[in-house]
Amino acid sequence: MLRFLSIALLLLSGFFALRCGHTQDLNASVVVPAPTDNPQNAEKIALGRKLFFDKRLSLDGTVSCASCHDPKKAFTDQLAKSKGINGQLSERNAPSILNAGFLKTAMFDAHLATLELQAIVPIQEPVEMGHNMKILIKQLRQIPEYQAAAQAIFGRDFDAWVLTRSLAAFERSLLSMNAPFDQYMAGNKKAMSKDQLAGWRIFSEELYCTKCHPAPYFTTYEAANNGLYASYEGKTDQGRFRIHHDSSDIGKFKIPSLRNLPLTYPYMHDGSKNTLPDVIAHYQQGGAKHPLQDPRIVAFALSAKEKQQLLDFFGALVDTSYLRRNGF
């Protein structure tokens, strides 16, 4: 209950901070890169949105993309590990897909080059949506709305190309770059409180968190070992190691964006940290000292006031204007 109250107060404080000065929707001026074979257009985004919320994409018709990426939860599910078909649990915490258009690679393993490739994975993953792509495409092609849209937008029958390009286009349309921090950087000096500004200074100038989480996206998009565990021996999920079986990749996961951080709990790839103070405590002790832990992670000391200011700064990274803008 306290968590939800604090989040509500956080959102209200951000709202009133923005109201105190001149504001504009900065998302409107953001340019999102798109591949040459999948340029953005409104019709394609609309089709992708319908597919994103369609539970028929899962084998038993119980799970949609939105089941794990709920707009009202900053496109996460706020679960330690996501639930798939038949009540199965995935290995990992569902990351937010807001600002996914800026990703250099997709997935926690940072191994897929495009959102188009990523779209196929959860659909076929046995513990997630569990479908067979060949069977699914035949089923979706029989839906008049989808077949007509495929012909109108792509000039072809509904197929895997249409499915993946539409889903990727929708994901690229999801922007969250209008937080108090963005407003402040755009010139509205009333957008952030004194404590939020103090937290930003602690984050960027004292702790140098920007080495891994630089503005404006608050991630480098690279995979790194954050020292979550002292050893991954016996753990079923050893991170990027599972892709190439390179021992130097043990415990490496893609560095997540910190945007909307107060809304995307629980934290870490396995959802093992329930609160932001838990996360701060992990880094404050300098990680668990895994042999491959990233050298940028070092112990530090903060007073109670400084910890609160750091938390206040994370609140300045919250932008939920996409809910209104997209009619969610």
N, C-alpha and C positions, 0 to 999 in steps of 0.2 A: 504493500500500500504506500509506504514511504517513497519507494522508487517512482511509482506513477505520479505521486504528488510533486516530487522534485522535478520530474520531467515536465509536468504541466506548468509549474512555475518557471522553469527554464524557457519554455516556448513563449510564455506570456511576457517574460522579461525581454526576450529578443524582439518580440513584436513591438512593445512599447519603446524600446531603444530605437528601432527603425522609424517609428512614427515621429520621434522627436526631431528628425532631420529630413532633408530632402532625400527621397528614395526613388529608385527606378528598378524595374525588373532586369537585373543584369543578365539573367538567363537568355533574354531576347537577343543579346548581342554576342552570345557565345557561338563560335563556329566549331562544329563537331566534324572531325575527319571521317570520311567514308570511302570504302574501296571503290575503284573505278567500275567494278562489275556489279556494284550495288548502291547506286546513288539514292539519296533520300527523296521520298515524295510522300505526300499526305495519304494517298491511297494505300501505298505499301505499308506505312506505319499503322493505318487503321486495320489492315488485314492481320498484321503481326500482333496487334493488341488483342484481337478476337482469338487468335490462336494461343496467345499467352495465357488467357483465362479459360481455355477450353479443356475440361477434364478428359475429353475423349482422346487426348494425346497420350494418356496412360493406359496400360493394358486392361485394367479393370474399371476405368472410368471414374476413379476417385481422386486423382491427383492432377493438378495443372501446374504450369510453371509458377503461377501466382500462389500456389499452396506453400512454397518455400520462399517466395519473394513477394510478400504482401505489401502493396503500396502504403497501407496504413501503418506499417512497421518499418518504414524506410527501405522497403523491398528486401526485408529479411523475414524470418519467422519467429525470431526471438526465442529460439529453442537451442539447446546445446548442440543437438544433432537433429537434422531434418528427418521428418517422417515421410516414407514413401508408400508404395502400394503394400497391402496386406499388413500395415502397421510396422513395416520394417524401418530400422533406423540407418541412416547413412553414416559414413565414417566421420563426416566433417560438418562444421557449423556453416550455415548458408550465408555467404557474404552479400552485402548490398550490391545491386546492379545499377544504382544511380551513378551517373557519369561513366557508364561502361564504355561509351564511345571513345574514351581517351585511353582505354587499356592498350598497352603494347602487346600483352599476351593475356590469355584467359586461363581460368582455373587456378587453384591454389598452387599447383605445380609449375605454373608459368611456362607451360609447354605448348599451348595451342595458339596459333598465330592470329586467329580472327574470331569474332563473335559468331560468324557463320559456322565455323567448325565446332565451336562450343555448344551451339544449340542442339546438336545431335546427341551429345554425351548423356545428359540426364534422361532423355527420352528412351534410350536403350539400356541405361544402367539398371540392372535387375532389382536393386533395392530402392530405386527412385521411381521412375515411371514405367520401367520394365517392358517396353513395347519392342516389337520387331519393325524396323523401318519400312521394309518392303510391304508388310501387311498393313501398317498404319497408312502409308501413302494411298494404297488402294481404297481404304476406308474413307479417308478424307476427300478423295477424288469423287466419291459418291455423294458428297454433301453439296447440293446445288449452289449454295452461297459461296463455298470455297472454290469450286470449279469455275464458276462465273468470274470471280475475282482474279483467279489465276490467268484466265484468258484475257481479261480486260487490262490487267497490270503488266503481265509478263508475256502475253501472247503465246501461252503454252498451257497444256494440261497441268493440273495440280501435281507437283512432284516434289522431290527432296530439295531441289533448287528453290522452288517457290516457298516451301516451308522454312528453310533456314534463312533465306534472304529476308523474308517478311519478319520473322522473329528478331533477327539482328537489327533490322531497321527500327523496329519498335524500341528495342533496348537502347539504341543510339539516341532516341528522342527523349530519354529520361534524364533531365538535367537538374542538378541541385547545386548551383553556383551563385546563389543570391543570399547567402548567410550574412549575419552582421559583420563577420570578418571581411567578406567581399565588399559590402557597402562601405566599411571603413577604408579599405584600400582604394576604393573608387572615389574617395573624397568626403564621405559623410562621417565626420569626426565625432558625431554623437551616436554612431551606430554601436559602438562597443563601450562597455562600462570601464571604470578605472581598474576594477579587479580583473576583468577580461584582458585588458591591455597589459596588466602586470603579469598575468598568466602567459600571455603571448611572449613577453620578454623572457620569462623563465624557460618556456618551451624552446625558444629559438636562440637565445643568447647565453643562457646559463647551462642548460642541459644539452643543447645542440641536438635536440630531437629531429631537427630539420635535415640532419644527415640521412635519415631514413624516411622522413615524412615532410618533404619540402612543399611549400605552397607553390601553385594554387591547388594541386590535387592531393597533397599530403600523403604521397607515396612515391617511391622511386620505381615501383612496378617490378622490382627485382625479387628473386627468391633469396631468403636469408634464414639462418638458424638464430632464433631469438632467445635461445637458452631456456626454453620453456621447461624442458626436462634435462636432468643430468645425464640420462641414458635413454636411448630408444630401444634397447635390447628387450625383446619380447613384445614390443608394441606392434600392432598390426599396421598402423599408419606411420611410416617413417618418412613421410614427405616426398620431396622430389626424387628421392632415391628409387622409388618404385617405377619411375619412367625409364631411366637408363641404367639402373643398378650401379651407379657410380657412388662409391662409399663417401665421397666428399659432399654428396647431396643429402646425406642423412640429416633429418631434422630441418630441412629447408622448406619453407613455405613462402608464397608471395607476400610481400609486405602490403597489408591492407591500407586503404585510404582511411583517414580519421574523420572524414566528413560525416556529419550526422551521428557521430560516435555515441552520444548519450542514448540514442534510440536503437542501436544495433547490438545490444547485449544478447546473450552472454558473449564473452570475448575469447580470442585465440582460435586456432583452426579447429579445435575440438570442443569449444565452448566451455572450457574448464575454469575460466575466471568469470564469476558472476557479476562483478561490479567494477567500475573504473578504479576505485581505491585498491581493489585486488590487483588490477593490472599495474598501477603505479607501484605498489609494494613489490611486485615481481621485478620490475626494472630498477627500483630503488636499491635492492639487494645485489644488483649486478647480474641478474639471471641465475640459473641453476648451475652454471659453469660446465655446460656440455663441451667436450673437446673441440667441437666445430662451431661453437658459439661465435656469432659475429663480434669482432673486436670493438665495434662501436658501442657495444653495450657494456657500460661500466657503472659501478655503484655510485650513488649520490645521496646527499642529505637534503631534506626539505623540512621547513617548519610546518606546523599545522595550518597556518595562514597561507603559506606558499602552496601547499597541496590544494587548498580550497580555491586559490586563484588559478591554479592549473586546471582544475575541474571547471571553473567559470569560463576559462578560455575555450575548452572543448564545447561548451554551450554556444559559443560564438560561431561554431562551425555547423550549426543546425539550420537547414533551409528546407522547409516542408511546403514551399509554394508550389511544388510540382503537383500536389494533391488538388489544389484549386485549378491550376493551369490545365491539367489533364482530365478534370472532372472525376477524380477518384473518390 
